[in-house]
């Protein structure tokens, strides 16, 4: 009996090992691009250069589309593996109110020598949980490093001069701030903000940027959208599913958290089937809790949507050894993205 149990245990363990191996058989091809593939980054990537871009801050009025969806009773929520997100209490959040307006701000990086007489590509970059519009290029530790990276890339000619815009997906009215004291475990709308940010992008942010700066206007081939963590969730659930007519380049750093069947059916719909995704860069780390989710979505996309995504052509996957859910992986992700954006 003991021998039988021991043998059964060995069989189960072996099956588990083989299963694990089967799940990790993906190997990224040898890409033609000089991606950063190891962290920490070499100091040269953020060394100071002679010429620096400038950062401007814009304010605008917008709806809190997520809160208005809650008030209307038809709220959509992305799913992830966080068990601590509380249930939505519409009465406590809305109190019978159906419209919510607020003032918000975003940051804009203009490359050195910005010239209103020429047109610029635009990259929109989102933060993750508990960060805000200043994460990427504000007066923060992360912001200062990002600015050095951008200045260096442009000065060294590694990418064309471009405009970087960093908004926030949070839309919490002033009188509702006390209802969101803990972004990590007390935010009932943690997975709701990413589902409705596309409305703000279409209605307020894109028109604001295109009317303020010298862009290519209504041209998806000259816009990119990237995000980290819940910003990546937003990139896929909001922008790829609702704004594919506005963007052709995407970057997902540390996770996806999107219904794949919905993703596939939307991209194959009559509305979007003829809109090519010119590049989708995906980055993660071997110690990142978001890795399994991201790997699973990667495998489905490459296997089930070969007409949309070809690894090494309009898709790339970089996984940093030892990298966790942190900025020291997301900054090289941004660098890698800029090597392939706007080159088609």
KOLKOLTI-689576 format. One record per residue (C-alpha): residue in three letters; x, y, z. Coordinates in pm, 1 decimal, always signed. Layout:
BEGIN
{atom "ala",{X,Y,Z}}
...
// end
This chain:
BEGIN
{atom "unk",{+0.0,+0.0,+0.0}}
{atom "unk",{+277.8,+242.1,+93.7}}
{atom "unk",{+467.5,+154.9,-222.8}}
{atom "unk",{+154.8,+220.9,-428.9}}
{atom "unk",{+100.3,+556.2,-264.9}}
{atom "unk",{+465.8,+644.5,-309.7}}
{atom "unk",{+450.5,+548.5,-677.7}}
{atom "unk",{+131.0,+750.1,-723.4}}
{atom "unk",{+295.3,+1049.5,-561.1}}
{atom "unk",{+591.3,+1022.5,-796.5}}
{atom "unk",{+356.8,+1005.7,-1094.3}}
{atom "unk",{+168.3,+1313.3,-977.3}}
{atom "unk",{+488.4,+1505.0,-913.5}}
{atom "unk",{+621.4,+1408.8,-1252.6}}
{atom "unk",{+296.8,+1513.1,-1416.9}}
{atom "unk",{+316.6,+1842.9,-1237.0}}
{atom "unk",{+672.3,+1896.8,-1354.3}}
{atom "unk",{+586.1,+1810.3,-1712.0}}
{atom "unk",{+284.5,+2038.4,-1692.1}}
{atom "unk",{+498.9,+2322.6,-1564.0}}
{atom "unk",{+747.3,+2262.7,-1843.1}}
{atom "unk",{+467.2,+2258.0,-2096.1}}
{atom "unk",{+341.6,+2590.7,-1969.6}}
{atom "unk",{+681.6,+2755.0,-2002.5}}
{atom "unk",{+793.4,+2636.7,-2345.7}}
{atom "unk",{+764.5,+2983.0,-2501.7}}
{atom "unk",{+1095.4,+3128.7,-2611.7}}
{atom "unk",{+1117.8,+3478.8,-2751.4}}
{atom "unk",{+1285.0,+3496.6,-3091.7}}
{atom "unk",{+1607.1,+3682.9,-3153.9}}
{atom "unk",{+1469.2,+4029.4,-3212.0}}
{atom "unk",{+1632.6,+4266.4,-3456.4}}
{atom "unk",{+1597.7,+4551.5,-3209.3}}
{atom "unk",{+1862.3,+4631.3,-2947.2}}
{atom "unk",{+1630.9,+4584.8,-2652.4}}
{atom "unk",{+1752.5,+4616.1,-2297.9}}
{atom "unk",{+1709.9,+4260.8,-2167.8}}
{atom "unk",{+1875.0,+4275.3,-1827.3}}
{atom "unk",{+1832.2,+4482.4,-1515.9}}
{atom "unk",{+1961.5,+4683.9,-1349.5}}
{atom "unk",{+2002.2,+4913.9,-1646.8}}
{atom "unk",{+2348.9,+5039.9,-1715.9}}
{atom "unk",{+2393.3,+5395.7,-1581.1}}
{atom "unk",{+2458.4,+5525.4,-1932.2}}
{atom "unk",{+2086.6,+5505.9,-2015.8}}
{atom "unk",{+2003.9,+5780.2,-1767.8}}
{atom "unk",{+2322.1,+5983.8,-1789.7}}
{atom "unk",{+2278.0,+6357.9,-1821.2}}
{atom "unk",{+2308.4,+6504.4,-2168.1}}
{atom "unk",{+2358.9,+6856.2,-2295.6}}
{atom "unk",{+2005.9,+6926.7,-2412.3}}
{atom "unk",{+1690.6,+6879.1,-2208.2}}
{atom "unk",{+1325.2,+6871.5,-2293.6}}
{atom "unk",{+1067.5,+7063.4,-2093.2}}
{atom "unk",{+766.0,+6954.6,-1890.1}}
{atom "unk",{+436.5,+7140.1,-1890.5}}
{atom "unk",{+126.3,+7081.6,-1683.1}}
{atom "unk",{-221.5,+7119.5,-1828.7}}
{atom "unk",{-555.6,+7126.3,-1649.6}}
{atom "unk",{-890.8,+7032.8,-1794.9}}
{atom "unk",{-1248.4,+6957.4,-1693.6}}
{atom "unk",{-1381.8,+6605.3,-1734.3}}
{atom "unk",{-1654.8,+6373.3,-1619.7}}
{atom "unk",{-1585.0,+6094.7,-1375.1}}
{atom "unk",{-1711.4,+5839.5,-1622.5}}
{atom "unk",{-1651.7,+5549.6,-1384.5}}
{atom "unk",{-1863.4,+5704.9,-1109.2}}
{atom "unk",{-2135.1,+5789.9,-1359.4}}
{atom "unk",{-2140.3,+5426.1,-1469.4}}
{atom "unk",{-2180.1,+5319.9,-1106.3}}
{atom "unk",{-2466.1,+5566.8,-1066.3}}
{atom "unk",{-2633.4,+5429.6,-1381.0}}
{atom "unk",{-2614.1,+5076.3,-1243.7}}
{atom "unk",{-2434.2,+4920.8,-1539.6}}
{atom "unk",{-2076.9,+4930.9,-1419.5}}
{atom "unk",{-1809.7,+4713.1,-1582.3}}
{atom "unk",{-1515.6,+4583.4,-1382.4}}
{atom "unk",{-1196.3,+4414.3,-1496.3}}
{atom "unk",{-1099.6,+4101.9,-1309.0}}
{atom "unk",{-772.9,+4031.9,-1135.6}}
{atom "unk",{-654.9,+3808.6,-852.2}}
{atom "unk",{-678.2,+4063.7,-570.8}}
{atom "unk",{-930.1,+3932.3,-313.5}}
{atom "unk",{-921.5,+4252.7,-106.3}}
{atom "unk",{-1111.8,+4482.5,-341.5}}
{atom "unk",{-1438.5,+4568.4,-161.6}}
{atom "unk",{-1781.8,+4548.1,-318.1}}
{atom "unk",{-1918.3,+4859.7,-486.0}}
{atom "unk",{-2170.3,+5050.7,-273.6}}
{atom "unk",{-2344.3,+5273.8,-527.3}}
{atom "unk",{-2540.3,+5463.4,-263.3}}
{atom "unk",{-2230.6,+5548.0,-60.8}}
{atom "unk",{-2033.2,+5648.3,-370.9}}
{atom "unk",{-2302.9,+5837.8,-557.1}}
{atom "unk",{-2578.3,+5924.3,-312.9}}
{atom "unk",{-2832.8,+5963.1,-591.0}}
{atom "unk",{-2607.4,+6191.8,-796.2}}
{atom "unk",{-2578.1,+6094.2,-1163.5}}
{atom "unk",{-2325.7,+6341.4,-1305.2}}
{atom "unk",{-1977.2,+6407.7,-1171.2}}
{atom "unk",{-1747.0,+6679.4,-1303.8}}
{atom "unk",{-1397.6,+6754.5,-1181.8}}
{atom "unk",{-1078.9,+6938.2,-1267.1}}
{atom "unk",{-781.4,+6719.2,-1350.9}}
{atom "unk",{-423.7,+6770.2,-1459.2}}
{atom "unk",{-176.7,+6591.6,-1681.4}}
{atom "unk",{+190.5,+6636.0,-1763.9}}
{atom "unk",{+346.0,+6686.6,-2106.2}}
{atom "unk",{+708.1,+6631.4,-2205.6}}
{atom "unk",{+820.3,+6840.5,-2501.1}}
{atom "unk",{+1151.5,+6739.7,-2660.3}}
{atom "unk",{+1441.0,+6980.9,-2671.8}}
{atom "unk",{+1395.5,+7222.2,-2961.6}}
{atom "unk",{+1021.7,+7163.9,-2981.0}}
{atom "unk",{+906.9,+7350.4,-3290.8}}
{atom "unk",{+536.7,+7431.2,-3344.5}}
{atom "unk",{+609.3,+7439.4,-3717.9}}
{atom "unk",{+672.8,+7062.6,-3732.0}}
{atom "unk",{+455.0,+6767.9,-3631.2}}
{atom "unk",{+531.8,+6524.5,-3350.6}}
{atom "unk",{+432.7,+6171.5,-3262.1}}
{atom "unk",{+259.7,+6142.1,-2925.0}}
{atom "unk",{+302.0,+5872.3,-2659.5}}
{atom "unk",{+54.4,+5851.9,-2372.8}}
{atom "unk",{+190.6,+5678.5,-2060.4}}
{atom "unk",{-9.8,+5561.8,-1759.6}}
{atom "unk",{+98.1,+5487.9,-1403.8}}
{atom "unk",{-18.2,+5201.7,-1179.7}}
{atom "unk",{-205.7,+5167.0,-851.4}}
{atom "unk",{-171.6,+5459.8,-609.1}}
{atom "unk",{+44.6,+5666.6,-842.8}}
{atom "unk",{-70.5,+5973.0,-1032.4}}
{atom "unk",{-6.6,+6185.4,-1339.9}}
{atom "unk",{+337.1,+6292.6,-1216.8}}
{atom "unk",{+473.3,+5935.9,-1194.2}}
{atom "unk",{+648.8,+5922.4,-1529.2}}
{atom "unk",{+773.7,+6278.4,-1579.2}}
{atom "unk",{+682.7,+6484.1,-1273.6}}
{atom "unk",{+912.5,+6620.4,-1004.6}}
{atom "unk",{+955.2,+6275.5,-850.9}}
{atom "unk",{+1241.7,+6026.3,-834.3}}
{atom "unk",{+1082.7,+5819.5,-1109.7}}
{atom "unk",{+998.6,+6128.8,-1310.5}}
{atom "unk",{+1354.5,+6261.3,-1304.4}}
{atom "unk",{+1496.1,+5929.4,-1423.6}}
{atom "unk",{+1242.4,+5905.2,-1703.3}}
{atom "unk",{+1324.3,+6255.3,-1823.5}}
{atom "unk",{+1694.6,+6172.2,-1839.6}}
{atom "unk",{+1617.3,+5859.5,-2040.3}}
{atom "unk",{+1399.3,+6049.6,-2287.6}}
{atom "unk",{+1650.0,+6331.8,-2328.6}}
{atom "unk",{+1929.5,+6083.3,-2392.9}}
{atom "unk",{+1734.7,+5873.1,-2643.0}}
{atom "unk",{+1645.0,+6179.1,-2845.9}}
{atom "unk",{+1990.2,+6338.9,-2828.7}}
{atom "unk",{+2159.2,+6011.1,-2929.2}}
{atom "unk",{+1917.3,+5966.6,-3218.3}}
{atom "unk",{+1775.7,+5639.3,-3087.3}}
{atom "unk",{+1426.0,+5765.8,-3159.5}}
{atom "unk",{+1269.9,+6066.2,-3326.2}}
{atom "unk",{+1172.9,+6360.0,-3101.9}}
{atom "unk",{+824.7,+6297.8,-2963.9}}
{atom "unk",{+573.9,+6429.8,-2712.4}}
{atom "unk",{+501.8,+6225.1,-2399.1}}
{atom "unk",{+172.1,+6279.4,-2215.5}}
{atom "unk",{+110.2,+6137.1,-1868.8}}
{atom "unk",{-247.9,+6154.2,-1740.8}}
{atom "unk",{-409.3,+5961.4,-1453.6}}
{atom "unk",{-696.5,+5718.2,-1478.3}}
{atom "unk",{-827.3,+5819.1,-1134.5}}
{atom "unk",{-1124.0,+6054.8,-1154.2}}
{atom "unk",{-1219.2,+6120.3,-793.7}}
{atom "unk",{-1416.1,+6442.1,-733.1}}
{atom "unk",{-1296.8,+6662.0,-447.7}}
{atom "unk",{-1592.4,+6578.4,-226.1}}
{atom "unk",{-1538.1,+6203.6,-276.9}}
{atom "unk",{-1172.6,+6184.2,-172.8}}
{atom "unk",{-1253.7,+6048.6,+173.1}}
{atom "unk",{-1425.5,+5747.9,+15.9}}
{atom "unk",{-1096.6,+5628.3,-134.2}}
{atom "unk",{-851.5,+5624.8,+158.4}}
{atom "unk",{-664.5,+5311.8,+56.1}}
{atom "unk",{-583.3,+5256.3,-310.5}}
{atom "unk",{-443.5,+4910.9,-239.2}}
{atom "unk",{-727.8,+4737.3,-59.5}}
{atom "unk",{-999.7,+4997.0,-2.2}}
{atom "unk",{-1065.9,+5119.3,-355.9}}
{atom "unk",{-1392.4,+4963.0,-468.9}}
{atom "unk",{-1335.0,+5105.2,-818.4}}
{atom "unk",{-979.3,+4972.4,-853.4}}
{atom "unk",{-1078.2,+4761.6,-1152.5}}
{atom "unk",{-1345.2,+5002.9,-1273.3}}
{atom "unk",{-1128.1,+5306.9,-1348.6}}
{atom "unk",{-942.9,+5111.6,-1621.3}}
{atom "unk",{-1269.1,+5021.3,-1795.7}}
{atom "unk",{-1390.2,+5378.9,-1849.4}}
{atom "unk",{-1076.0,+5583.2,-1901.6}}
{atom "unk",{-1119.1,+5557.8,-2279.0}}
{atom "unk",{-1409.8,+5802.6,-2264.2}}
{atom "unk",{-1189.9,+6065.5,-2104.3}}
{atom "unk",{-919.7,+5998.6,-2360.8}}
{atom "unk",{-1155.5,+6041.4,-2654.5}}
{atom "unk",{-1363.7,+6329.0,-2522.0}}
{atom "unk",{-1113.3,+6542.4,-2333.4}}
{atom "unk",{-748.1,+6440.5,-2342.5}}
{atom "unk",{-677.7,+6373.0,-2709.6}}
{atom "unk",{-860.6,+6690.6,-2821.6}}
{atom "unk",{-672.6,+6889.7,-2556.7}}
{atom "unk",{-330.6,+6765.5,-2670.4}}
{atom "unk",{-401.9,+6798.9,-3041.1}}
{atom "unk",{-532.4,+7152.0,-2999.2}}
{atom "unk",{-245.1,+7264.1,-2775.0}}
{atom "unk",{+58.0,+7108.3,-2943.8}}
{atom "unk",{+181.5,+7039.8,-3293.6}}
{atom "unk",{+80.3,+6676.7,-3345.7}}
{atom "unk",{-28.3,+6480.2,-3650.5}}
{atom "unk",{-388.6,+6539.0,-3551.6}}
{atom "unk",{-637.0,+6261.9,-3614.7}}
{atom "unk",{-381.8,+5998.7,-3719.1}}
{atom "unk",{-361.5,+5671.0,-3526.1}}
{atom "unk",{-26.8,+5588.2,-3690.4}}
{atom "unk",{+128.4,+5872.0,-3491.7}}
{atom "unk",{-8.1,+5783.4,-3146.3}}
{atom "unk",{+105.3,+5523.4,-2892.1}}
{atom "unk",{-29.5,+5422.9,-2552.3}}
{atom "unk",{+164.1,+5244.0,-2277.4}}
{atom "unk",{+91.2,+5156.5,-1917.0}}
{atom "unk",{+226.6,+4966.4,-1620.0}}
{atom "unk",{+31.6,+4735.2,-1388.0}}
{atom "unk",{-323.6,+4876.0,-1372.5}}
{atom "unk",{-206.6,+5119.9,-1634.0}}
{atom "unk",{-143.8,+4816.4,-1854.0}}
{atom "unk",{-488.4,+4687.0,-1762.6}}
{atom "unk",{-619.6,+5022.7,-1881.7}}
{atom "unk",{-413.3,+5008.1,-2199.5}}
{atom "unk",{-581.9,+4684.7,-2303.3}}
{atom "unk",{-934.0,+4718.0,-2159.0}}
{atom "unk",{-986.5,+5084.4,-2242.1}}
{atom "unk",{-758.6,+5186.6,-2525.2}}
{atom "unk",{-715.8,+4872.6,-2734.5}}
{atom "unk",{-1082.8,+4776.6,-2699.2}}
{atom "unk",{-1234.9,+5123.4,-2742.6}}
{atom "unk",{-978.4,+5346.9,-2912.1}}
{atom "unk",{-810.5,+5132.1,-3174.6}}
{atom "unk",{-913.2,+5391.9,-3429.7}}
{atom "unk",{-701.4,+5642.3,-3235.5}}
{atom "unk",{-386.3,+5437.8,-3160.5}}
{atom "unk",{-167.0,+5195.2,-3355.3}}
{atom "unk",{+115.9,+5135.2,-3104.1}}
{atom "unk",{+87.3,+4987.0,-2754.8}}
{atom "unk",{+301.5,+4891.3,-2456.9}}
{atom "unk",{+195.0,+4660.3,-2173.5}}
{atom "unk",{+424.5,+4647.3,-1872.3}}
{atom "unk",{+351.2,+4394.9,-1594.1}}
{atom "unk",{+15.0,+4237.2,-1666.4}}
{atom "unk",{-295.2,+4241.4,-1885.6}}
{atom "unk",{-607.9,+4130.8,-1690.6}}
{atom "unk",{-848.0,+4129.2,-1981.2}}
{atom "unk",{-1110.2,+3882.2,-2100.9}}
{atom "unk",{-938.7,+3722.0,-2399.4}}
{atom "unk",{-1259.9,+3622.9,-2577.4}}
{atom "unk",{-1380.6,+3982.2,-2557.8}}
{atom "unk",{-1039.2,+4105.5,-2672.1}}
{atom "unk",{-1037.1,+3875.2,-2974.9}}
{atom "unk",{-1396.4,+3940.8,-3075.7}}
{atom "unk",{-1346.5,+4317.5,-3048.8}}
{atom "unk",{-1028.4,+4326.1,-3254.4}}
{atom "unk",{-1192.0,+4102.7,-3514.6}}
{atom "unk",{-1513.4,+4305.2,-3526.4}}
{atom "unk",{-1629.2,+4494.8,-3833.6}}
{atom "unk",{-1530.5,+4817.7,-3660.5}}
{atom "unk",{-1169.7,+4719.5,-3593.3}}
{atom "unk",{-1074.1,+4429.8,-3821.5}}
{atom "unk",{-909.9,+4655.2,-4079.4}}
{atom "unk",{-713.6,+4860.9,-3825.7}}
{atom "unk",{-368.1,+4704.1,-3790.1}}
{atom "unk",{-178.6,+4707.7,-3462.4}}
{atom "unk",{+158.4,+4826.8,-3584.1}}
{atom "unk",{+342.0,+4723.4,-3268.3}}
{atom "unk",{+260.9,+4580.3,-2926.0}}
{atom "unk",{+554.1,+4566.3,-2685.9}}
{atom "unk",{+509.7,+4348.6,-2375.3}}
{atom "unk",{+740.6,+4349.1,-2075.5}}
{atom "unk",{+749.3,+4163.4,-1744.8}}
{atom "unk",{+987.5,+4006.6,-1491.4}}
{atom "unk",{+1053.3,+3659.7,-1355.1}}
{atom "unk",{+979.4,+3776.8,-998.5}}
{atom "unk",{+671.3,+3981.4,-1092.2}}
{atom "unk",{+338.2,+3858.7,-951.1}}
{atom "unk",{+175.5,+3966.7,-1278.5}}
{atom "unk",{+389.7,+3730.2,-1486.6}}
{atom "unk",{+152.6,+3426.8,-1502.2}}
{atom "unk",{-139.5,+3644.8,-1609.5}}
{atom "unk",{+68.6,+3817.9,-1874.1}}
{atom "unk",{+222.1,+3495.8,-2005.7}}
{atom "unk",{-118.9,+3332.2,-2040.1}}
{atom "unk",{-253.9,+3624.2,-2240.9}}
{atom "unk",{+59.7,+3632.4,-2454.9}}
{atom "unk",{+22.4,+3264.6,-2542.0}}
{atom "unk",{-342.6,+3307.5,-2636.4}}
{atom "unk",{-272.6,+3608.6,-2856.6}}
{atom "unk",{+13.1,+3447.6,-3046.2}}
{atom "unk",{-166.2,+3114.1,-3083.6}}
{atom "unk",{-524.0,+3226.5,-3147.2}}
{atom "unk",{-464.8,+3552.8,-3334.7}}
{atom "unk",{-175.8,+3487.5,-3576.6}}
{atom "unk",{-331.2,+3721.1,-3831.4}}
{atom "unk",{-304.7,+4003.2,-3576.6}}
{atom "unk",{+20.4,+3934.5,-3391.0}}
{atom "unk",{+347.8,+3797.2,-3522.3}}
{atom "unk",{+626.6,+3777.5,-3268.1}}
{atom "unk",{+925.3,+3964.2,-3402.5}}
{atom "unk",{+723.9,+4166.9,-3651.2}}
{atom "unk",{+454.8,+4365.2,-3468.6}}
{atom "unk",{+486.4,+4198.6,-3127.9}}
{atom "unk",{+765.0,+4158.8,-2875.6}}
{atom "unk",{+804.9,+3997.5,-2534.4}}
{atom "unk",{+1086.7,+4086.7,-2294.2}}
{atom "unk",{+1108.9,+3923.8,-1951.6}}
{atom "unk",{+1378.0,+4058.9,-1720.4}}
{atom "unk",{+1544.0,+3795.9,-1502.5}}
{atom "unk",{+1483.7,+3871.5,-1134.9}}
{atom "unk",{+1265.9,+4174.9,-1205.8}}
{atom "unk",{+967.0,+4235.6,-980.5}}
{atom "unk",{+669.0,+4469.6,-1009.0}}
{atom "unk",{+883.1,+4782.6,-1004.5}}
{atom "unk",{+1005.8,+5090.2,-1187.1}}
{atom "unk",{+1351.2,+4944.0,-1251.8}}
{atom "unk",{+1179.3,+4714.6,-1505.1}}
{atom "unk",{+924.6,+4964.9,-1637.2}}
{atom "unk",{+1184.3,+5225.1,-1733.9}}
{atom "unk",{+1370.5,+4984.8,-1968.1}}
{atom "unk",{+1027.4,+4876.8,-2096.7}}
{atom "unk",{+965.3,+5235.7,-2200.1}}
{atom "unk",{+1308.8,+5252.5,-2360.0}}
{atom "unk",{+1244.4,+4931.4,-2552.6}}
{atom "unk",{+906.0,+5057.9,-2666.0}}
{atom "unk",{+1055.3,+5372.2,-2813.5}}
{atom "unk",{+1297.6,+5165.4,-3020.5}}
{atom "unk",{+1006.8,+5013.6,-3213.8}}
{atom "unk",{+729.4,+5275.0,-3203.2}}
{atom "unk",{+667.7,+5489.5,-3511.0}}
{atom "unk",{+912.3,+5291.1,-3724.4}}
{atom "unk",{+656.0,+5119.1,-3950.7}}
// end
